[in-house]
Amino acid sequence: MFRRSPHACQTASQVQIRVDGIAVSVPDTLSVAAAVLQVHGWQGYRRHHDGSPRAPLCLMGSCHDCLITVDGQPNRQGCLVPVAEGMQVERQGGGRHD
């Protein structure tokens, strides 16, 4: 679905964030939504109430399909929040993630 250009990360610095309690290193040029997509793929972003996969749709702040908990604040639009060193991110919605 989404593919990152191999040239996009050549000059980016890495930051450490925690996604569901697990430390990961991601380019500092990413949004929270893009970082979670990079780590978990589209099927691991969040879940519908029935447990089926749900991914961000527009990645520009219009659809609200990227809602995620950032630093303890639920329902943040992950596509509009840039990653930052030490950020705590928790996927939300509809039950267990793999």
GUDOMI-622137 format. One record per residue: x, y, z of N, C-alpha, C, CB in turn; chain; residue in one letter. Coordinates in steps of 0.1 Angstrom, whole numbers, plus 2048, in hexadecimal, padded with zeros to 3 digits. Glycine has a CB too. Example, Ala and Ser with C-alpha at 12.3 -4.5 7.8 and 13.67 -1.06 7.14 Angstrom:
BEGIN
R   n_c1   n_c2   n_c3   ca_c1   ca_c2   ca_c3   c_c1   c_c2   c_c3   cb_c1   cb_c2   cb_c3   ch   aa
R    884    7C7    84E     87B     7D3     84E    884    7DF    84E     871     7D3     85A    A    a
R    880    7EA    847     889     7F5     847    881    800    84F     88D     7FA     839    A    s
end
This chain:
BEGIN
R   n_c1   n_c2   n_c3   ca_c1   ca_c2   ca_c3   c_c1   c_c2   c_c3   cb_c1   cb_c2   cb_c3   ch   aa
R    808    7F4    800     800     800     800    809    80D    800     7F7     800     80C    A    m
R    811    80E    80A     81A     81A     80B    828    815    809     818     822     818    A    f
R    830    81C    802     83E     819     801    846    826    803     841     813     7F3    A    r
R    851    825    80B     859     830     80E    865    831    803     85F     82F     81C    A    r
R    867    83D    7FE     872     83E     7F5    87F    83B    7FB     872     84D     7EF    A    s
R    888    834    7F5     895     831     7FB    89D    83D    7FD     89D     827     7F2    A    p
R    89B    848    7F6     8A2     854     7F7    89D    85D    803     8A2     85C     7EB    A    h
R    891    85A    808     88B     862     812    892    862    820     87D     85E     814    A    a
R    899    857    823     8A0     856     830    8AF    858    82F     89D     848     835    A    c
R    8B4    85C    824     8C3     85D     823    8C8    868    82C     8C6     860     815    A    q
R    8C1    873    82E     8C7     87D     837    8BF    87F    844     8C6     88B     830    A    t
R    8B5    876    846     8AD     877     853    8B5    872    85E     8A0     870     851    A    a
R    8B3    878    86A     8B9     873     876    8AF    869    87C     8BC     87E     881    A    s
R    8B3    860    884     8AA     856     88B    8A6    85B    899     8B1     848     88C    A    q
R    89A    858    89D     895     85B     8AA    890    84E    8B0     88A     866     8AB    A    v
R    891    84D    8BD     88B     841     8C4    87D    844    8C9     894     83C     8D0    A    q
R    874    83C    8C5     866     83E     8CB    862    830    8D0     85C     843     8C0    A    i
R    858    82F    8D8     852     823     8DC    844    821    8D6     852     822     8EC    A    r
R    843    815    8D0     836     812     8CA    830    806    8D2     837     80F     8BA    A    v
R    825    808    8D9     820     7FD     8E1    82A    7F8    8EB     81A     7F2     8D9    A    d
R    833    801    8F0     83D     7FD     8FA    84A    7F8    8F4     837     7F3     903    A    g
R    84B    7F6    8E7     857     7F1     8E1    85F    7FC    8DB     853     7E6     8D7    A    i
R    86B    7FD    8DE     874     808     8D9    877    805    8CA     881     809     8E1    A    a
R    875    80F    8C2     879     80E     8B4    880    81B    8B0     86C     80C     8AB    A    v
R    888    81A    8A5     88F     825     8A0    88A    828    892     89F     823     89F    A    s
R    885    835    890     87F     839     884    885    846    87F     870     83A     885    A    v
R    884    849    872     889     856     86D    881    862    874     888     857     85E    A    p
R    888    86D    877     881     878     87D    879    880    873     88B     881     883    A    d
R    878    87C    867     870     883     85D    862    87D    85C     877     881     84F    A    t
R    85F    872    864     852     86C     863    848    872    86C     854     85D     866    A    l
R    83B    870    868     830     872     871    82F    866    87A     823     876     869    A    s
R    827    867    884     824     85B     88D    81E    850    885     81B     85F     899    A    v
R    814    854    87C     80D     84A     874    817    843    86B     802     850     86C    A    a
R    820    84A    864     829     844     85B    833    83B    863     831     84F     854    A    a
R    837    83F    86F     840     837     877    83A    82A    87B     844     83F     883    A    a
R    82D    82A    87F     826     81E     883    824    815    876     818     821     889    A    v
R    821    81B    86B     820     813     85E    82D    80D    85B     81B     81C     853    A    l
R    838    814    85D     845     80E     85A    848    803    863     850     819     85C    A    q
R    844    804    870     847     7F9     87A    83E    7ED    878     847     7FF     888    A    v
R    831    7F0    877     827     7E5     877    820    7E2    86A     81D     7E8     882    A    h
R    822    7EA    860     81B     7E9     854    80C    7ED    855     81B     7DA     84F    A    g
R    805    7ED    84A     7F7     7F3     84A    7EE    7EA    852     7F2     7F4     83C    A    w
R    7F0    7DD    852     7E7     7D4     859    7E9    7D4    868     7E9     7C6     854    A    q
R    7F4    7DA    86C     7F7     7DB     87B    7F4    7E9    880     804     7D7     87D    A    g
R    7EF    7F2    879     7ED     800     87E    7E3    800    889     7E9     809     872    A    y
R    7D7    7FC    886     7CC     7FC     890    7C1    7F2    88C     7C6     80A     892    A    r
R    7B7    7F0    894     7AD     7E6     891    79F    7EC    891     7AE     7DA     89B    A    r
R    796    7E7    889     788     7EA     88A    783    7E3    896     780     7E5     87D    A    h
R    776    7E7    89A     770     7E0     8A6    76F    7D1    8A4     762     7E7     8A8    A    h
R    76E    7CC    898     76D     7BE     895    77B    7B7    895     765     7BB     889    A    d
R    785    7BE    896     793     7B9     896    79A    7B9    889     792     7AB     89B    A    g
R    793    7BD    87E     799     7BD     871    7A3    7C9    870     78F     7BE     866    A    s
R    7AD    7C8    868     7B7     7D3     867    7B1    7E0    861     7C3     7CF     85E    A    p
R    7B7    7EB    866     7B3     7F8     862    7C0    801    861     7A8     7FF     86B    A    r
R    7C1    808    856     7CD     810     854    7C9    81E    851     7D6     80A     848    A    a
R    7D3    828    853     7D0     836     84F    7CC    836    840     7DC     83F     852    A    p
R    7C4    840    83D     7BF     841     82F    7C6    84C    828     7B0     843     82F    A    l
R    7C4    858    82C     7C9     864     824    7D7    869    828     7BF     86F     826    A    c
R    7DB    867    834     7E8     86B     83A    7EA    87A    838     7F3     864     833    A    l
R    7DF    882    839     7E0     891     838    7D6    898    841     7DE     895     82A    A    m
R    7D0    890    84B     7C8     896     855    7B9    898    852     7CD     8A4     857    A    g
R    7B4    892    847     7A6     894     843    79D    888    849     7A5     894     835    A    s
R    7A2    87C    849     799     871     84B    798    86B    859     79E     866     842    A    c
R    7A2    86E    862     7A3     86A     870    7A4    85B    871     796     86E     877    A    h
R    7A8    854    867     7AB     845     868    7B8    842    86E     7AA     83F     85A    A    d
R    7C0    84C    871     7CD     84A     877    7CE    84D    886     7D7     853     870    A    c
R    7C2    84D    88C     7C2     850     89B    7CA    847    8A3     7B3     850     8A0    A    l
R    7D2    84C    8AC     7DC     845     8B4    7DE    84C    8C1     7E9     843     8AC    A    i
R    7E3    845    8CB     7E7     84C     8D8    7F5    850    8D7     7E4     842     8E4    A    t
R    7F8    85C    8DA     805     862     8DA    808    868    8E8     808     86C     8CE    A    v
R    812    863    8EE     816     868     8FC    80A    869    905     81C     876     8FA    A    d
R    802    85F    905     7F7     85D     90E    7EA    865    909     7FA     862     91B    A    g
R    7EA    86C    8FE     7DF     873     8F9    7D8    86B    8EE     7E2     881     8F4    A    q
R    7CC    865    8F0     7C6     85D     8E6    7C0    866    8DB     7BB     855     8EC    A    p
R    7BD    85F    8D0     7B6     865     8C4    7BE    871    8BE     7A9     86A     8C9    A    n
R    7CB    870    8BE     7D3     879     8B6    7D4    875    8A8     7E1     87B     8BD    A    r
R    7D4    87E    89F     7D5     87B     891    7E4    879    88E     7D0     887     887    A    q
R    7E8    86C    88D     7F6     868     88C    7FC    86E    87F     7F7     859     88C    A    g
R    7F5    870    875     7FB     875     869    7FF    884    86A     7F1     874     85D    A    c
R    7FA    88B    874     7FD     899     876    808    89B    881     7F1     8A1     879    A    l
R    80C    891    888     815     892     893    822    88D    88F     80F     88B     8A0    A    v
R    82D    896    88F     83A     891     88C    840    889    897     843     89C     888    A    p
R    848    87F    894     84E     877     89F    858    880    8A6     855     86A     899    A    v
R    85B    87C    8B3     865     883     8BB    86B    879    8C4     85E     88F     8C3    A    a
R    878    87C    8C7     880     874     8D0    878    871    8DD     88D     87A     8D3    A    e
R    877    864    8E0     871     85F     8ED    862    85E    8ED     875     868     8F7    A    g
R    85B    861    8E1     84D     861     8E0    847    853    8E3     848     865     8D2    A    m
R    83C    853    8EA     835     846     8ED    828    845    8E5     831     846     8FD    A    q
R    828    83B    8DD     81D     839     8D3    816    82C    8D6     822     83A     8C4    A    v
R    808    82C    8D7     801     820     8D9    7F6    81F    8CE     7FA     820     8E7    A    e
R    7F6    814    8C7     7EB     812     8BD    7DE    810    8C5     7EE     805     8B5    A    r
R    7D3    814    8BF     7C6     813     8C5    7BC    80D    8BC     7C2     821     8CA    A    q
R    7B1    809    8C2     7A5     804     8BA    7A4    7F6    8BA     7A6     80A     8AD    A    g
R    798    7F1    8BD     793     7E4     8BA    79A    7D7    8BE     791     7E3     8AD    A    g
R    7A1    7D7    8C9     7A7     7CB     8CE    7B5    7C9    8CB     79F     7C0     8C8    A    g
R    7BA    7BC    8CC     7C8     7B9     8CC    7CE    7BC    8BE     7C9     7AA     8CF    A    r
R    7DB    7C0    8BF     7E3     7C1     8B3    7ED    7B5    8B3     7EB     7CE     8B3    A    h
R    7F1    7B1    8A8     7FA     7A5     8A7    808    7AA    8AB     7FB     7A0     899    A    d
end
